[in-house]
Amino acid sequence: AEEDERSPLDLLERWYHVPAVAGVFVFMLWTRLRSYGNFVRDGEVYFRGNDPWYHLRETSYLLENWPNTLPYDVWTGFPFGNQAGQFGTLWDHIMAVGVWIARPIMGSTEEVMLVMAPIVGALVAVPTYFIARRFVDRVPALAGAATLALFSGTFLRYSIVGFPDHSAAEVFFQSTAI
């Protein structure tokens, strides 16, 4: 049959993996965002741990001084402060761009940052599928991506809402590179 004469069933058979991977992504995102309400109370945003606050300062500085990074942070090595050379990472630049795009929709810089790691963590399903697809057929590759969606542990903890740190991005970029 010619390209134009394909039935919907033929198209589904050829492309079923696309909505399946999208479904895995949506499930992973939903899992990671379920506790969003725990981090926004009375209009105030709270993060898990210390590192997100450093990233908030760096991202806020980037938004005001793009592309220059924060040279000195009074809260690093408090009460004396320290050079902030460990910050200004690619992740902070990505968050600044994400905030610049999404802040008009979501509200504050902090609210956008709350969801950055969950989005990137859920996106890991895509390179996971393609890595597995390199070695096996589509159904087992989809099973691999679905298995990732069900894993608990460090990757899940670092990609849950409230922890806008670079850890989820590291997994995404390493998987994409592979």
Disulfide bonds with the S-S distance in Angstrom:
none
